[in-house]
Amino acid sequence: MPKYFGQYGGQYVGEVLRPALDELAAAFAKYKQDKNFLAEYTDLLANYAGRPTPLLYAENLTRALKGAKTYIKLEGLANTGAHKINNALGQALLVKKMGKKHVIAETGAGQHGVAAAAACARLGLRCEVFMGAVDAARQQPNVFLMKQYGARVHIVNEGTRTLKDAVNACLKNWSARAADTHYLIGSALGPYPYPDIVKFFQSIIGREVKQQLWQREKKLPDLLIACCGGGSNSIGMFAPFVSAKKVRLLAVEAGGLGRKAGQHASRICSRSPIGIIEGYKSRFVQTADGQVEATHSVSAGLDYTGIGPELAALAEAGRVEFTTASDKEALQAYQYLARTEGLLFALESAHAAAAALKIIPRLPKNKIAVINMSGRGDKDIFITAAELSKKEWTEFLRQETRRLCV
Ligand SMILES: Cc1ncc(COP(=O)(O)O)c(C=O)c1O
């Protein structure tokens, strides 16, 4: 297993975490080739997560855009509503094999927290989730769901009170209890061996796309489009195609409100500098003196300051193209896809859809594009309703508050 992807990656942690990371690397190297482990994982994916997720021919969208034939991979139909369950189940199963009983996890949008809590419930593990106060406020439904799955939720009030602060809190907590606790990282980042582990469990997305498209079209796709926060859904979709040089791979970052510092979360498109933060070397949105810069995105899952090291390397090598979609474009795409295809994209995935709406009309009709709908938009109702139907939604919330306070 490579420790570095070009100049990115590595394992920059204190001595106290080394034994746990070594133990994890050894367990992963063993179990990723273990037939019984893989059979158990595949069974969980099929019978608990509901895989394979459908690959929908987006007939109405294709007709409307008059460009490439477009398919949508519906990861939002997986149990718990997003691709995050693929990795949560994989790591939770690994934890069991390693004989640990306790899991901690960080979460931004809450989807990884929900997936980790559900996977731990299913596999009989205790779960604690760390979440920034700002994220918890805007993704309150997910906080509630995590608790229903039996997880304890720690609200983090440090720093900008978003994902990076939840990651920091998790790493700090892990340092004190690494012997009996596994840190279930939710994206393809962090110190070695996490980027490889998460990619391994998320590659099911790309493998299914390949198989499903082959059955329908007898060819590989010409273009794959996925949103990119830390990068787990994009690397998961792209990984099985990286060596197929003719397949264009497009990752979409959060353009937020604009290009000024603090208004976006674009690492590659904004040419963010290299840094070593949270245990790995990658590109991070930073201030001139190397401090982590505040970020913004309408989607809580895309406003992370860093990017997975393998994606940073693939961008540098020119193998993965990067673009951005703004908050406004994502909200427009969310509405457009709902009306055109009857699909409620998660706000994260709506960034991929927004980029697709621009690029697909420019492609010839004999090309095939696949958009990854990494999650469903149900979780975002408190954001989308407030943005798109402010008056009615405010009135509804007022009524509910009155009703609950009686
Ligand atoms: C539905 C969904 N898509 C995408 C992301 C972004 O994460 P990643 O880039 O690791 O896929 C998140 C993060 O929470 C998410 O919930």
PDBQT file of the ligand as one rigid body, heavy atoms in Angstrom, charges set to zero:
ROOT
HETATM    1  C1  LIG A 501     -24.270  13.221   0.244  1.00  0.00    +0.000 C 
HETATM    2  C2  LIG A 501     -22.849  13.663   0.362  1.00  0.00    +0.000 A 
HETATM    3  N1  LIG A 501     -22.114  13.781  -0.751  1.00  0.00    +0.000 NA
HETATM    4  C3  LIG A 501     -20.822  14.177  -0.702  1.00  0.00    +0.000 A 
HETATM    5  C4  LIG A 501     -20.213  14.497   0.508  1.00  0.00    +0.000 A 
HETATM    6  C5  LIG A 501     -18.800  14.976   0.493  1.00  0.00    +0.000 C 
HETATM    7  O1  LIG A 501     -17.902  14.031   0.959  1.00  0.00    +0.000 OA
HETATM    8  P1  LIG A 501     -16.950  13.229  -0.010  1.00  0.00    +0.000 P 
HETATM    9  O2  LIG A 501     -16.242  14.250  -0.866  1.00  0.00    +0.000 OA
HETATM   10  O3  LIG A 501     -16.035  12.521   0.920  1.00  0.00    +0.000 OA
HETATM   11  O4  LIG A 501     -17.783  12.309  -0.826  1.00  0.00    +0.000 OA
HETATM   12  C6  LIG A 501     -20.943  14.367   1.711  1.00  0.00    +0.000 A 
HETATM   13  C7  LIG A 501     -20.327  14.664   2.997  1.00  0.00    +0.000 C 
HETATM   14  O5  LIG A 501     -20.899  14.630   4.041  1.00  0.00    +0.000 OA
HETATM   15  C8  LIG A 501     -22.305  13.946   1.625  1.00  0.00    +0.000 A 
HETATM   16  O6  LIG A 501     -23.065  13.823   2.722  1.00  0.00    +0.000 OA
ENDROOT
TORSDOF 0
